[in-house]
Amino acid sequence: MNTVYDWVTVAIFAGLVVLFLQRSTVAGPPRDSMLHYLAASAGCAVANYFGNKAVAGAGILYHLIAVAIIAGTLAFVHITLKPLDKPLP
């Protein structure tokens, strides 16, 4: 964990794990699919890759790509997984 991208993507991934564990304990029909969590996790991994390449000296374009993927992953999580919604009754 050497770069800011490592810390940010691991924090997002940890939030996904907590959300998954919370939702897996709730009785009733599942609210989301495992594929949604897979897509968000892949977004974290790809963003971390581009961010680490940028820090290693690949250029500003890699920083922009990494930040865009992180923003896209957060938007995907907010729209698809809806972590701030109240649980179903």
C-alpha positions as CSV (number, residue, x, y, z in Angstrom):
1,M,0.0,0.0,0.0
2,N,2.3,2.6,-1.3
3,T,0.1,5.0,-3.3
4,V,-3.1,7.0,-2.7
5,Y,-4.8,4.9,-5.3
6,D,-4.1,1.8,-3.2
7,W,-5.7,3.3,-0.2
8,V,-8.7,4.7,-2.1
9,T,-9.5,1.5,-4.0
10,V,-9.1,-0.7,-0.9
11,A,-11.4,1.6,1.0
12,I,-14.0,1.3,-1.7
13,F,-13.6,-2.4,-1.8
14,A,-13.9,-2.6,2.0
15,G,-17.2,-0.7,1.7
16,L,-18.4,-3.2,-0.9
17,V,-17.6,-6.1,1.5
18,V,-19.4,-4.5,4.4
19,L,-22.4,-3.8,2.1
20,F,-22.4,-7.4,0.8
21,L,-22.2,-8.8,4.3
22,Q,-25.0,-6.6,5.6
23,R,-27.3,-7.5,2.7
24,S,-26.5,-11.2,2.9
25,T,-27.9,-11.3,6.5
26,V,-31.2,-9.7,5.7
27,A,-34.1,-12.1,5.1
28,G,-36.2,-11.8,2.0
29,P,-35.5,-11.6,-1.7
30,P,-32.0,-10.5,-2.7
31,R,-31.7,-6.9,-3.6
32,D,-28.8,-7.2,-5.9
33,S,-26.7,-9.7,-7.8
34,M,-23.2,-11.0,-7.2
35,L,-22.3,-9.7,-10.7
36,H,-22.9,-6.1,-9.5
37,Y,-20.3,-6.6,-6.7
38,L,-17.9,-8.2,-9.3
39,A,-18.2,-5.2,-11.6
40,A,-17.5,-2.8,-8.8
41,S,-14.6,-4.8,-7.6
42,A,-13.2,-5.0,-11.1
43,G,-13.5,-1.2,-11.3
44,C,-11.4,-0.9,-8.2
45,A,-8.8,-3.2,-9.6
46,V,-8.5,-1.4,-12.9
47,A,-8.4,2.0,-11.3
48,N,-5.7,0.9,-9.0
49,Y,-3.7,-0.5,-11.9
50,F,-3.9,2.8,-13.8
51,G,-3.2,4.8,-10.7
52,N,-0.1,2.8,-9.8
53,K,1.2,3.1,-13.4
54,A,0.7,6.9,-13.2
55,V,2.6,7.1,-10.0
56,A,5.4,5.1,-11.5
57,G,5.8,7.8,-14.2
58,A,3.5,6.8,-17.0
59,G,2.1,10.3,-17.3
60,I,-0.9,12.5,-16.4
61,L,-3.2,10.6,-18.7
62,Y,-3.0,7.6,-16.5
63,H,-3.9,9.8,-13.5
64,L,-7.0,11.1,-15.4
65,I,-8.0,7.5,-16.4
66,A,-7.6,6.3,-12.8
67,V,-9.7,9.1,-11.3
68,A,-12.3,8.7,-14.0
69,I,-12.6,5.0,-13.3
70,I,-12.8,5.6,-9.5
71,A,-15.6,8.1,-10.1
72,G,-17.4,5.7,-12.5
73,T,-17.1,2.9,-9.9
74,L,-18.5,5.1,-7.2
75,A,-21.4,6.2,-9.5
76,F,-22.1,2.6,-10.4
77,V,-22.2,1.6,-6.8
78,H,-24.5,4.5,-5.9
79,I,-26.9,3.8,-8.8
80,T,-26.9,0.0,-8.9
81,L,-26.3,-1.2,-5.4
82,K,-28.0,1.8,-3.7
83,P,-26.0,1.6,-0.4
84,L,-27.9,4.5,1.2
85,D,-31.4,3.1,0.7
86,K,-33.4,1.9,3.6
87,P,-33.8,-1.9,3.8
88,L,-36.9,-3.5,2.4
89,P,-39.6,-4.2,5.0
